[in-house]
Amino acid sequence: MLQHLRLPLALGLLLGLAACASTSGDSIGSLPDTRNADLDKTLTAAGKKKGDEATSLYLAAADLAWQQGDSLKARSLLESLNLDHALPARKIFANTLSAELALARKQPEMALQLLQDPAFDRLAELPVAQQVRSQEARARALEESGQLLPAVRERIYMAGLLDQQAAGNNLESTWSLVSRLQMPVDSRANETELRGWLALSRMVRGNGSLVEKQLKLREWIAANSLHPAARQLPAELDKLLALQPQPLQRVALLLPSHDRNQKVVNALRNGFLARYYEARESGQTVPELLFYDSNQTGSPEELYRQLQQDQVDLLIGPWEKELVTRLAEQASLPVATLALNYADNHTSQATSNLYQFGLSAEDEARMAAERAWADGMRNAVVLVQAGDWGRRVQAAFAGHWQQLGGTLVDSVYLGQPVELAQQLGSLLRLRDSEERSKKLADTLQTRIHSQPGRRRDVDFVFLAAPSQLARQVRPTLIFQYAGDLPVYATSAINPGSQDSALLHDLDGITFTEVPWLLNTSDPLKDGIINRWPEAASLMGRFYAMGADTYQLAVQLQLLQALPNTSTEGLTGQMQLGKQNRVERHTGWAQFVDGKLEPLP
């Protein structure tokens, strides 16, 4: 027996010595001890130590300062340390803390850079609490830099490390991210959990009434019983199941029979009816429709008295901006109303029972700000068409851009095309560059061959102008030595023309566009174009809006009860925003060699 024991023991000693020899230079190290809650004592103790012990205490002090809300002291302590040769555990701890501080300063790209240090390859060897902290910082950094799908993947990955309360919070964050993803999303073959989340999101966003969504959600839970969202529904979906459906019985459509933009009005009506009949033919319960002519209606009071007499549950319209503005001046409306335009007046108090939906350039400006921010841009110049429309779009972009943390360097209101070169030259300060070259030549008393250069405090251009004017911006930027500046724009730049010769000057500009004009396959769209060929052109935007109006009508109860819920339509992803205005997130495109190419 003893003889049998000696051999394994000797072998164990030899293996242990060999392991020590092979890993002595590959130690992960230890995390700082953060149990002391007294910052002054921790700093005093650190001052009495040297080398690694001092570094550990200073890291603990920096973390303590951050937990106590003193980010400046935390940052100062971290920057005073030389961690170039620190072991992985210390590097991971320090970089995670630095990333959290960067996120507090709205610098998600810096946070991601810190979290990509090679030391994080060994994160899984550290205690679970540190793994969770580092992954939480990475998930937040990905989200705040606009990388929503990688953020979802990070949260799915870390879910298995979390206790009950943290797991619940992570589940809610995951759903919030998934519900904001732009569809479609490609998942990998082994991403079963992600595919479950995506299926859940498509079901909630899709067509159909509240009753149909509740039925589909219960079916999804039964079919995916092992999915985290089936075991614990996100709060928003729990509320969805608890809602008492209030189906529409009668819906009235209020549009003009004679209007200077009657083609647009007809497109809205036909798109609405196409979606309505599609729903009816697929077996969905649809409301009775009544039609009113806004050319023949009297005062708002008379209109709503008639609606109440007709027992209308929802009025769709009016379309005319002046009529919508008049309704928005009321404190409340006796019948729920989904207007097909936005009121001019912006009051702090929303009109009760009034919802507003349209193809808003302001929405597109805010989307452009989010896209540019996600692409890493931070310093913007704005070029908008002179006039009221341009001022509104500029204000929407500037407000959202600064809210994200971006810097608005300058704004220019574009006048006549002949003025464009001078306006852009002044904006880009080319003359300053030329004058510097001239002064240098005068100082050296010699001829200098130099190329003028643009100002370097600008990352990109936001453009909101009609196609005819926009077509001159890109060539002028190139001529003004600023062809390297990315340009983000609203859909106003799209002329709808198939003539590539006219579109080459728009090449490379990233712009918003409705899914109707980007996606080639949709049964409803195909049917509408077959009947009304003009729907294949820019007029298709209004057919899409009409179709989405019906979709909003039957989902209004859901969207109002769950403000973060959205629905996927042919004009984009829609949800109710402030003052019950429908906000859209559209697709993205570029012209490449004069051809429209969708972007991811």
Summary of the structure (lengths in Angstrom):
residues: 600
radius of gyration: 30.0
end to end distance: 70.0
largest distance: 108.7
contacts: 1880
relative contact order: 0.07
helix: 56%
strand: 13%
